[in-house]
């Protein structure tokens, strides 16, 4: 089992704060999504994008 999988499993198992967070998508701008995460009184805003170009496949 990889170390990354163990870390993610530990966070999901023991991260009790993640259950009270609320995720809201506030808009889409070209290839980007604007997202707000609220947890009680605090807010975190961020943007995410999906890749639009893919490297050519080598033969």
TORDO-224254 format. One line per 8 residues: their letters; for each residue x, y, z of N, C-alpha, C. Coordinates in Angstrom, 3 decimals. Example, Ala and Ser with C-alpha at 12.3 -4.5 7.8 and 13.67 -1.06 7.14 Angstrom:
% residues 2
as> 13.190,-5.690,7.800,12.300,-4.500,7.800,13.200,-3.300,7.800 ~ 12.850,-2.250,7.080,13.670,-1.060,7.140,12.900,0.030,7.870
END
This chain:
% residues 59
xxxxxxxx> 0.853,-1.172,0.000,0.000,0.000,0.000,0.900,1.237,0.000 ~ 0.619,2.179,-0.899,1.484,3.346,-1.019,1.281,4.301,0.154 ~ 2.267,5.119,0.401,2.219,6.074,1.509,1.137,7.130,1.268 ~ 0.910,7.519,0.024,-0.118,8.513,-0.275,-1.503,7.953,0.057 ~ -1.741,6.705,-0.288,-3.011,6.074,0.034,-3.221,6.010,1.540 ~ -2.162,5.694,2.292,-2.264,5.632,3.750,-2.593,6.993,4.338 ~ -1.975,8.042,3.820,-2.235,9.395,4.317,-3.669,9.808,4.033 ~ -4.143,9.567,2.813,-5.520,9.920,2.455,-6.508,9.131,3.305
xxxxxxxx> -6.252,7.854,3.517,-7.116,7.024,4.345,-7.167,7.542,5.777 ~ -6.018,7.932,6.330,-5.956,8.458,7.689,-6.741,9.759,7.809 ~ -6.613,10.640,6.817,-7.340,11.913,6.842,-8.839,11.677,6.764 ~ -9.270,10.773,5.900,-10.692,10.491,5.776,-11.251,9.818,7.028 ~ -10.450,8.988,7.655,-10.911,8.251,8.819,-10.985,9.131,10.067 ~ -9.975,9.967,10.276,-9.887,10.734,11.513,-10.128,12.225,11.338 ~ -10.375,12.700,10.148,-10.605,14.127,9.912,-12.050,14.504,10.157 ~ -12.430,14.725,11.393,-13.830,15.004,11.736,-14.273,16.387,11.274
xxxxxxxx> -13.351,17.328,11.054,-13.730,18.670,10.623,-14.245,18.689,9.197 ~ -13.890,17.705,8.396,-14.295,17.713,7.000,-15.792,17.493,6.820 ~ -16.474,16.966,7.834,-17.900,16.706,7.700,-18.738,17.971,7.819 ~ -18.216,19.017,8.453,-18.993,20.234,8.652,-18.714,21.286,7.583 ~ -17.869,20.997,6.620,-17.553,21.963,5.579,-18.601,21.930,4.476 ~ -18.814,23.086,3.869,-19.777,23.195,2.783,-19.057,23.722,1.552 ~ -19.236,23.053,0.432,-18.565,23.391,-0.818,-19.593,23.955,-1.793 ~ -19.328,25.165,-2.307,-20.229,25.816,-3.262,-19.468,26.271,-4.491
xxxxxxxx> -19.941,25.872,-5.650,-19.380,26.344,-6.912,-20.088,27.649,-7.255 ~ -19.312,28.752,-7.353,-19.944,30.055,-7.542,-19.924,30.536,-8.984 ~ -19.138,29.898,-9.837,-19.149,30.305,-11.233,-18.138,29.565,-12.075 ~ -18.342,29.623,-13.384,-17.428,29.033,-14.352,-16.980,30.132,-15.301 ~ -15.687,30.268,-15.494,-15.109,31.285,-16.349,-14.130,30.622,-17.305 ~ -14.539,30.459,-18.557,-13.788,29.741,-19.584,-13.484,28.332,-19.080 ~ -12.229,28.000,-18.792,-11.847,26.654,-18.344,-11.728,26.550,-16.826 ~ -12.051,27.616,-16.104,-11.860,27.669,-14.662,-13.190,27.626,-13.924
xxxxxxxx> -13.186,27.012,-12.730,-14.329,27.018,-11.822,-13.915,27.754,-10.551 ~ -14.761,28.666,-10.087,-14.536,29.353,-8.814,-15.350,28.645,-7.749 ~ -14.703,28.322,-6.614,-15.323,27.506,-5.571,-15.076,28.154,-4.211 ~ -16.075,28.084,-3.335,-15.967,28.592,-1.965,-16.247,27.445,-1.005 ~ -15.375,27.294,-0.016,-15.576,26.303,1.040,-15.812,27.083,2.334 ~ -16.958,26.834,2.986,-17.267,27.502,4.245,-17.282,26.475,5.374 ~ -16.709,26.884,6.482,-16.664,26.040,7.671,-16.938,26.940,8.870 ~ -18.189,27.028,9.269,-18.541,27.904,10.386,-18.414,29.353,9.962
xxxxxxxx> -17.488,30.085,10.594,-17.286,31.505,10.297,-16.222,31.747,9.229 ~ -15.445,30.736,8.873,-14.336,30.944,7.940,-14.721,30.543,6.518 ~ -14.099,31.233,5.548,-14.302,30.952,4.129,-12.955,30.782,3.456 ~ -12.905,29.860,2.497,-11.724,29.680,1.662,-12.209,29.665,0.223 ~ -11.661,30.564,-0.601,-12.016,30.640,-2.013,-10.843,30.125,-2.837 ~ -11.149,29.375,-3.890,-10.092,28.906,-4.773,-10.658,28.657,-6.159 ~ -9.764,28.480,-7.108,-10.141,28.191,-8.491,-9.471,26.897,-8.907 ~ -10.149,26.159,-9.782,-9.568,24.926,-10.302,-9.855,24.840,-11.788
xxxxxxxx> -9.014,24.117,-12.476,-9.154,23.973,-13.918,-8.847,22.541,-14.317 ~ -9.450,22.123,-15.419,-9.131,20.841,-16.013,-8.143,21.086,-17.144 ~ -7.253,20.156,-17.410,-6.312,20.339,-18.516,-7.057,20.439,-19.850 ~ -6.620,21.358,-20.702,-7.257,21.513,-22.008,-6.403,20.944,-23.136 ~ -5.116,20.817,-22.918,-4.221,20.240,-23.917,-3.632,18.944,-23.377 ~ -3.424,18.019,-24.275,-2.840,16.743,-23.902,-1.582,16.531,-24.721 ~ -0.565,15.999,-24.117,0.682,15.705,-24.830,0.427,14.640,-25.889 ~ 1.112,14.740,-27.016,0.924,13.692,-28.030,1.447,12.349,-27.534
xxx> 0.803,11.297,-27.941,1.224,9.956,-27.539,2.387,9.504,-28.414 ~ 3.383,8.909,-27.769,4.552,8.414,-28.492,4.287,6.996,-28.941 ~ 4.829,6.647,-30.088,4.685,5.278,-30.591,5.768,4.392,-30.068
END
